[in-house]
């Protein structure tokens, strides 16, 4: 399927393009857009927090019936069996045998009930937490976390997106927060082009140029809005920091056994890179897997794709445990909705926001819990439904952010960071 996040105008990143796009966008947006800040006292405390987020995004919608919430031997169940997991009495699809053995480390929600069945509008609603409409464009979750918590002590960009296809700096995902908090997309897991300093420029010359640029920035800032200058300076800082960490993107330095465990497919390669980015000190990493919109041939598609997710997710959880990172990293795997229980004439499943599942693990999250139950045929939720706003409250609390009190400031306008009428799901929080 065609990626839902981007279009041709967002591609083709280079260091110069990043500098031009952020600088130009910053100047064009002005103080109103770049004034999106969290309350200073709260922000200062949050930025000392070294917790991180990894979002595994299955674009198009993985079927809950072929993964987290199987309904074998029912009219909509499909051909796959369910298997026992490491949580007594809990079963998931036979397509996920490796994850089944690690369920005691995970938390699963089976009663997601959201309102939008469309990709184009459903994706941004989910990734923004679908807050109340206040006449502003809210940031995607990665941008929100980047602004609330800032970069980590590593100084690496706080919001990186690893994806198939082309890369680019996607400033629009930051909404009212301003261009600085957009996503730096690493197309096919590769760093921005022009990242290697030309041989004709010595290290001394590069340092002198940087010092001169900083001097110009200070002079520029004397008579201009602070936000414009911060956005302009930010891209130079990002480029310099990435230049110092180029080895992160060299797959040849990775142990062969790791590459084999995660898989040589895109999702495996990109998630392995994401693990390394977390270890290096990136605050928020998103990894996207495309191709889940299975309106036709759903069962063959899932028999090919779900085992890759199983392989990747299990390897990742094992690594985070072995490296002692589970106490600091929040992992979330989800999509914009699930798939219909009813099987269509093309042997496919269509879009289904009425009753779908997602998974999470790591910092602040209860282990070995399954929240909610759907009807026997999977057509609707049986127990309490949860919208994405409740998940955002839950995830913010897991990260140490009190989502009922923390606010963004859009100029002089205070804005809640998650839907006002929703609350954290207490069962999910440790």
N, C-alpha and C positions, 0 to 999 in steps of 0.2 A: 504494500500500500504506500501511497505517498505520505512522507512525513507531515505531521500536522503542525509542527512548531515553526517551520521556517519557510522562507521563500528566497528567490534568487537574490534579492536585494540585501539579504543578511549574510551572504556567503563571501568567500574569497578573502579571508583575513590575512593580513600581513601586519608587521609592526607599524608601518606607516599608516595602514588603513585603520588600525586600532586607535592610533593617536589622532588621526583626522576625525574618525567617527565619534569618539568620545568627546574630544575637544569641541567639535562643531555642535554636537548635541547639547553639551553643557551650556555653551553660549546661547544656543537657541531656546533652551528651556527656561533659563532665568531663575531667580531666587525662589519663586513659588514652587517649582518642581523640585529643585535641589534642596529646598528647605525641609525635606521630609526626614525628621530626626526622631529618635527616641528621647525621652526625657533624660537630661544630662546625667543626673545621679544614678538612674537605673542603667543607662548605657555604660557608664564607667565600671560599674560592678559586673555587668554581663561580659564585658570584653576581657575580664580576668578569667573567665570560664573557658577551660580548654576542651569542652565537649564538642563533638563533631557529628555530622549527619551524612549518611550515604543513602540516596534515594535510587532504587532500582525501578525504572519506569517501563512498563510493558505496554507500549503505545498501541492503541486500537482495542485493547480489552481482552485479557486472557480469560478463558472460561473457568468459572468457579467449579463447574461440574466435572471438569477434567483436571482439577487441581485440589483446592482446599475443601470443597464441599460436595463430594460425589454422591450421586443418588442411584447406585446400581440396582438393576432389576425393577426399575420404575419406567413409566412410559416415556420419560424424557431423559433417562439415565445415560443412554449411550452404551458403547460396547466395552468400556473399561471397568474393571473391578475396583473396589476399595481395599486398602491394606491397613493393617494395624500400625500404630506409631508408638513412639516412646512415651506417650501419654496414655495411660490405661483407659480403654473405652473410646478413644478418639481415632478415627480413620481418615485417611486422605486417599487421593487417586493412586493407583498402582504405577502411574507414570512418574511418581516422585519418591522412589524407594530410599534414596540417600537422605532427603529431607525428612522423611518419616522417622528415621533413626535419631534426628536432632530436634524433634518437636518439643522436647522438654526444655529447650533453650529459647523457644519462640513464643510469640503471642499472636493469635489469629482472630480476626473479627469476621464472622460469617453473615452479619446482618447490616451490611452497608446498604443504605437506601438513599439515593441521590435523585436529582430531578431532571437531569439533562441527558437525553439519549443521543446527542450529536457530538461528533468529534470536535468540530471547529469551535463550538462554544463550551462543550463539556470539559475539554482539556484545561483551558484557562480557569474555569470555575473550580475544578479540583485542585489545581496547583496554586490557586490563590486562597483556598480555604473557603470559598464562596461566602464572603462576609456580606453584611447588609449593604445595600446600595446607598452610598453617600455622595454620589456625583464625582467620585475620583476613581482612577484606575489603581487597584491594589497591586502590590508586587507579588510575583511568584514566590513560593516558599523559600527557594534558595536565596533570592534577593532579600527577603525579609530577615532570614537568619544572618546573612552577611551584614545587614545594617544593625540588627539588634546586638549581635555578638562580635562583629568586626573580624578582621583577620586574626589568625593565631600568632603566637610568638615567632613562628617561622617567617612571617612576612609574605608568604605566598598568597596569591589571589584567594579571596574567601569563597568564591562561587565558581567552580569549574564544572562543565558539562561535557561528558565523554559520549560521543555518538557516532554512528555510521555516517558516511557522506562528508560533506564539507563542514568546515568550522567557521567561526566568526564571533565577533563581540555583539551580543544581542541586548542592546540597551533597553528595549521596550519592556523586557520582563521585569524591570525594576519599578514600573508604575510611577507613582508620585514621589518615590524616594529619590529619583534622579539617575542619570546615566551611569554614574560611578558604580552602582550596585547591580548592573546587568550581569548576564552570564557570559563567561568566556568559554565558548564551545571549542572543543578539541576534535576536529573532524577526523574520524577513523583513529582516534587516540593520538594523533600527531600534534606536536607543538605548533604554534604560529610560525609561518614562514618568516624569513629574514631575521631569525633569532640568533644565528651565529654571527659574531662580529667579523667583518671582512678582515682578511690578513693585512690589508693596506692601512688599517687603523690599529695602532698599538694600544696596549692597555693604558698607558699613560695618557695618550690622546683621548681615549674614551673617557677617562676620569676627568680630564680637564673640560671636555665638552659637557659632561654631566654637571660639573660645578658651575659652569657658565649658564647652563639651562636653569639650574636652581636659583641663581642670581637674578636671571630675567623673570622667573616666576615670582620672586619676592617683590620685584619692582612692579610687575604687572598687577600684583594683588593689592598694592597700596591704594589704588583708585578704582577698584572693581569689587564686585560681589565675591564673597569668600567661596561660595559654592562653585562658581565657575573655575576659579583657580585650583580648588581641590580636585575637581574632576580632571583637569588638564594634567596636574602633577601626578595623579594616580596612575595614569597609563604608562608614564615613564618608569615609575616605581615597579609596576607589574612587569614590564618588559625586562628591566634590569634583574629582578628577582628570578624570573623564568630563565634568563640567560645563565644564571648561576646554578640552575638546577636542571640542565639539559639531560643529564643521565637518567632522569625519571622516565624519559620517553624512549629510551633505548631498550627494546625488547630483548636484545641479545645478551643483556646483563642479567636477565632473570633466569633462575634455575629451571632447567628443562622439566623437572618434575612438577613445578608449579604451573608451567604452561600446559602440561599434559592434564593436570588435575582440573584446571579451570576450563580447558578446551581451547582449540585453535580457532573456533568460530568467533564472530565479532563480540558477542555478549561475554564470552569467556575472556578474551583478550582485553576488552575494555573494563571489565570488572576487576581483573588483576591489576590493571593500571590504577584503577580507583583505589584499590587497597594500598598501593604504594603512595598515592597522593595523600591518603589519610595519614599514613605513617610519616610522610614528609611534612605534614602540618597544614593541609588544606581544610578549611572549616566545613564546607558543604560541597559534596560531589554528587552529581547526578549521572547515572548511566542509563541510556535509553536503548531498548530493543524494539525494533519496528516489526510490523507484519502480523499483528495479532487480530486483525479485523476479518475474522473467518466466516463471512457470509456464505461461503461455499466450501465443501470438503473439510468441514471443521475437524473431524476425527483424525484424518490423516495429517492435517496441519498440526494438530496438537500432539500427535504421537511423535512428530519430528521436533517440535519446539519445546514442549514441556520438559523432556529429559535434559535439554540444555540448561533450562532454568534450574532444574533439580541439581545438576552438576555444579553450576556456578554458585547457587545459594548455599549448598552444603559446604563447598570448599571455602567460601567466604566466612561462614559462621565458624567453621573449624579453625581457620587462621586467626580470626579475631579473638577466639578463646585462647589459642596457643600463644598469641602475642600479648595477652593481657589487655586487649583493647576493648573488650565488651563493656567495661565500666565507663568508658568514655565515648563510645560511638553508638549512635542511634541508627539502626538500619530499618528502612521501610521499603516494602515491595508492593506496588499497586499499579493501577491503570485508571482510566477515566470512568470505567464501568465494567460490568461483566458481560456475559452472553446469555441470550434467551434460553430458558429450558426447552421451549418448543423448537423442534428441528424443522427448518424450512425445506422447500422443494428442491433446493440445491445441496441438501445434506449439510447445511450450515446452521450456525447459530447467529442471531442478529444482536443488536445492541440491547443491553438490559441493565438499567440503573436501579431497578426495583429491589433486587436482592443479590448482592455480590460480596466478594471476600477480599481481604487484604491481610498482609503479614508484616510483623515487625519484631525487632529484637534489640537487645543492648541496653544502654544506659537508661535508668529510670523505669524500665519496662518489666512487668511481672513475667516470670518464666513459666513455660508449660501450661498456658491457659488458652482456652478457646471461648470466645465471647459470642453469645447469640446462637440461635437455631432458626433454620428456615423450615418451611413446610415440607412434607414428605416428598413432594414432587419438585421442590425448588422454585415454585412459581412466585413466592413472596416470603417475607420474613414472618416468623412465628412469635419471636420474642422482640424485645425493644429494638427499634431501628436506630441507626446512627448515620447522620449526615457527615460530610467531610469537616464541617466546622467543629464537631466534637473531637474528631481526630486531631485537628490543629491544636485545640486546647490541650489535649492529652500529650502531644509531642512537645509542645512548648514546656509543659510542666516537667516532662521527662528530661528536658535540657536545662532545667533549673530556672525557667522563666515563668513568673506568675502571670498567666495570660488574662486574668480578670482585672489586673491592675496596671500592667505595662501598657503603654500607649505609644503610637507613632505621633509625631507632630508634623503636620503638613502646613508649614508656615505657622500660623497661630491656631490652626484647627487640630484639636486632639482627635485621634482615631484609634479605636480598639484594634489590637493585633489579630484578633479572631472574633468570630461571630458572637455578638452580644448575648444572644438568647441561648447559647449552647454552653456546655460545660465539659470538663475532662471526664473520660470514662474511668471511674475509680478502679474498677477491676483490673485495668491494664497497667496501672501504676504501682511500682514496687515501693 
